[in-house]
Structures are given as structure tokens and as C-alpha cells.
Amino acid sequence: MRGGRSPRLLLVEDDAELSEMLTDVLRDDGYEVDRAADGQRGLHLGLTRPYDVMVIDRLLPALDGLDLLARLRARAVPARALVLTALGTVGDRIAGLDAGADDYLGKPFDLDELSARLRALCRRTAEPADVLRIDGGGLLDLALRDVVLPDGGRVALSAREFELLRVLASRPHNVHSRSQLRSRVFDEAAAASIVDTYVYYLRRKLGRAVVRTVHGLGYRLGSL
């Protein structure tokens, strides 16, 4: 459930027994499910109705699953897509991803794994493209240039505070040296201590954990 509604899912699967079983499972998981038994019907539904996520079989009658997905992407359909297939080679997976798939699951598959992968795709759908995630539930809003807290509150940032946090959040697992941060965020002529000063400002506004000190190396993104 997001925003008071159930996520909408398009299931395109020609195996009637599997389609029926998956529909029951997915509805129990809280999805509103529309079904299509061939690629042409899946294309029509995908182009005329909004979905959060799609589950598409690789081998379909009327229109192949990857052709279906490529046509939807060509029409800028944004729904996340998981491709199901009995074709499990690396080349097949690459073809699926190149066609616009967000994930790929081989048959036979575990239902719990399918459910987990779909939850992950829905989380990615819910997250706007113009934000960067901060561990602990916070988001850096790149459009409004502020921080959205886990409780929905917002914290305004100065231009340099925002840019420093953006650099850290864009590579959250990297350790950034003071010299790297100075060159990317500040005038290189500024003293290296300016980085420490703005780290202090961010911690004062967002909590000490938001920027982690890696002793002898520099700083990395922490959490709210």
C-alpha cells in the first residue's frame, strides 16, 4: 500500500494455470492485478492503463515478451518490469535488460522470491527520480534542494550545504577525502578546513550521524 492505494500490476502470462495461481498470490499480497494471455493484449493494457509494476513472460503468443516490453518503453511507459523466463542464459538476461526490464527471474521460481523482487521494484517506483536516499528514511530533494525527514518534515540547506550532501549521497558507499570534497564543492583556493566547517553545519541541522568521519581518509554519507 502506498498513498492509501494498492499498487497496480499487469501480469502477461500465457500459461493459464500459472497465470491464475500468480493472480491469486499477487492479490493476496495487496496488488490490483490485470491479466493478459498474449503480448498484443498486454500491449493494449500497458498503453491504456497506468501500472506501478509489470510481470511479463519472455515467450508469449502474438507478440514476444521482449518485443512487448520494448514497445512499451518506446512509448515512455514508466512502470517497472520483471521478466519471467525459462531461458536462463546470461545472453537471455542481457537481452531482457536491454529491452527495458528492471529485473529478470528464471522459471521455475520461488513465490517468496517473486514477492520480494516485486516489493523492491515498487519501492523504486515510489521513489522520485529527483531525490537521493539517505539511510534512515531521509531523502535529499534535488529539485527543492532540501532534506525530507522520515516524518515528512523538511530541513532547508544553504547552497554549499546542499552541494556537499549531494556529493556524499550520490556515492553513498565511497569515502571522500577532504581534497576531493574541496575541489567538487568549494573553491580550490579555500582552506581544507572549509570542508570540516560545512560538515559541522550539516550535522548541526540533521544530526551527527548524517556524515560519517573515516579517520585518516575523509568523510562518507551516514544516516538520519
C-alpha positions in Angstrom: 0.0 0.0 0.0 1.3 3.5 -0.9 -0.5 6.7 -0.5 -3.7 4.9 0.5 -4.0 2.7 -2.6 -2.8 -0.7 -3.7 -0.1 -0.9 -6.3 -1.4 -1.8 -9.8 0.2 -4.8 -11.5 0.0 -6.0 -15.1 0.6 -9.8 -15.5 1.2 -11.0 -19.0 1.5 -14.8 -19.0 0.1 -17.3 -21.5 0.1 -20.4 -19.2 -3.4 -20.3 -17.9 -2.8 -22.3 -14.8 0.3 -20.3 -13.8 -1.5 -17.1 -14.5 -4.4 -18.0 -12.3 -2.2 -19.1 -9.5 0.0 -15.9 -9.7 -3.1 -13.7 -9.8 -4.3 -15.2 -6.5 -0.9 -14.9 -4.8 -0.4 -11.3 -6.0 -3.9 -10.2 -5.0 -3.2 -11.7 -1.5 -0.1 -9.6 -1.5 -2.2 -6.5 -2.0 -1.9 -5.8 -5.7 -4.6 -4.8 -8.1 -4.0 -7.3 -10.9 -4.9 -7.1 -14.6 -4.1 -10.2 -16.7 -3.3 -10.7 -20.3 -2.7 -14.0 -22.0 -0.7 -12.8 -25.0 1.6 -9.9 -26.0 -0.9 -8.0 -28.0 -3.4 -7.8 -25.1 -0.5 -6.9 -22.8 0.5 -4.1 -25.1 -3.0 -2.7 -25.2 -3.4 -2.8 -21.4 0.1 -1.3 -20.9 -0.6 1.6 -23.2 -4.1 2.4 -21.9 -3.9 1.8 -18.1 -1.4 3.1 -15.5 0.6 0.4 -13.7 3.2 0.5 -11.0 4.8 -2.8 -12.0 4.5 -5.4 -14.7 5.3 -9.1 -14.7 5.9 -10.3 -18.3 6.6 -13.8 -19.6 9.5 -14.0 -22.0 7.8 -16.3 -24.6 4.3 -15.1 -25.4 2.0 -15.7 -28.4 1.1 -12.9 -30.8 4.0 -10.7 -29.5 7.2 -11.8 -27.8 7.6 -10.6 -24.2 10.8 -8.6 -25.0 9.1 -7.0 -28.1 6.2 -6.1 -25.9 8.5 -4.5 -23.4 10.5 -2.6 -26.0 7.3 -1.2 -27.5 6.1 -0.1 -24.1 9.4 1.6 -23.3 9.3 3.3 -26.8 6.0 4.9 -25.7 7.6 6.0 -22.4 5.6 3.6 -20.2 7.4 4.0 -16.9 6.1 1.0 -14.9 8.8 -1.2 -13.5 9.0 -4.6 -15.3 10.1 -8.1 -14.1 10.6 -10.6 -16.9 9.8 -14.3 -16.2 11.6 -16.8 -18.4 12.7 -20.4 -18.8 15.6 -19.0 -20.9 18.2 -18.6 -18.2 21.5 -17.9 -20.0 23.5 -14.8 -19.5 22.7 -13.7 -23.0 19.0 -14.0 -22.4 19.2 -12.0 -19.2 21.2 -9.3 -21.0 18.6 -9.2 -23.8 15.8 -8.7 -21.3 17.6 -5.9 -19.5 18.4 -4.2 -22.8 14.8 -4.4 -23.8 13.8 -2.4 -20.7 13.4 -4.9 -18.0 14.2 -3.9 -14.4 14.6 -7.4 -13.1 14.7 -11.0 -14.5 13.6 -14.2 -12.8 14.1 -17.7 -14.2 11.5 -20.4 -14.2 10.9 -22.3 -12.1 10.9 -19.7 -9.3 10.1 -19.4 -5.7 6.9 -17.4 -4.9 8.5 -15.7 -1.9 11.4 -14.5 -4.1 9.0 -13.2 -6.7 7.1 -11.3 -4.0 10.3 -9.8 -2.6 11.5 -8.7 -6.0 8.2 -7.0 -6.7 8.3 -5.2 -3.4 11.7 -3.9 -4.3 10.5 -2.7 -7.7 7.5 -1.0 -6.1 9.8 0.8 -3.7 11.9 2.0 -6.6 8.7 3.2 -8.4 7.6 5.1 -5.4 10.9 7.0 -5.1 11.0 10.0 -7.4 13.9 10.3 -9.8 14.9 13.7 -8.4 15.9 12.5 -5.0 18.8 10.8 -3.4 18.3 8.5 -0.5 19.8 8.9 2.9 19.9 5.9 5.2 17.3 6.1 8.0 14.5 7.1 5.7 15.5 10.5 4.6 15.7 11.9 1.1 17.7 14.7 -0.5 15.3 16.6 -2.8 17.3 17.7 -5.8 14.6 20.0 -7.1 13.8 21.9 -3.9 17.4 21.5 -2.6 16.4 20.4 0.9 16.1 17.3 3.0 12.9 15.3 3.6 13.0 13.7 7.0 11.5 10.3 7.8 8.5 12.0 9.5 7.8 14.1 6.4 9.3 17.3 7.7 11.8 19.3 5.7 15.1 20.9 6.5 16.4 23.8 4.4 20.0 23.8 3.3 22.3 26.6 2.1 23.8 26.2 -1.4 27.0 24.8 -0.2 25.4 22.5 2.5 23.2 21.1 -0.3 26.1 20.6 -2.7 28.2 18.8 -0.1 25.4 16.5 0.9 24.6 15.9 -2.8 28.2 14.8 -3.5 28.2 12.4 -0.5 24.7 11.0 -1.3 25.5 10.4 -4.9 28.1 7.9 -3.9 27.0 6.8 -0.5 29.4 3.9 -0.1 32.5 5.9 -1.1 34.9 7.6 1.3 35.6 11.2 0.0 38.8 12.8 1.0 38.9 16.5 2.1 40.7 17.5 -1.0 38.1 15.8 -3.2 35.3 17.5 -1.4 37.0 20.8 -1.5 37.5 20.6 -5.3 34.0 19.4 -6.0 32.1 21.7 -3.7 34.2 24.7 -2.8 36.8 26.9 -4.5 40.0 25.0 -4.6 41.7 28.1 -3.1 39.7 27.7 0.0 41.4 26.2 3.1 40.9 22.5 3.5 39.2 23.2 6.9 36.2 24.6 5.0 35.1 21.0 4.4 35.1 20.4 8.2 33.1 23.6 8.8 30.3 22.6 6.4 30.3 19.0 7.7 29.7 20.6 11.1 26.8 22.7 9.7 25.2 19.6 8.2 25.5 17.7 11.5 24.0 20.6 13.4 20.9 20.7 11.2 20.5 16.9 10.6 22.2 15.1 13.4 25.8 13.9 13.9 25.2 10.6 12.1 24.3 12.2 8.7 28.0 12.4 7.8 30.5 9.8 9.0 34.1 10.5 9.7 36.5 7.8 8.3 39.6 8.6 10.3 42.7 9.3 8.2 40.7 9.2 5.0 37.8 11.7 4.9 34.0 11.6 5.0 31.2 9.4 3.8 27.4 9.6 3.9 25.9 8.4 7.2 22.2 8.2 8.2 19.5 10.4 9.6 
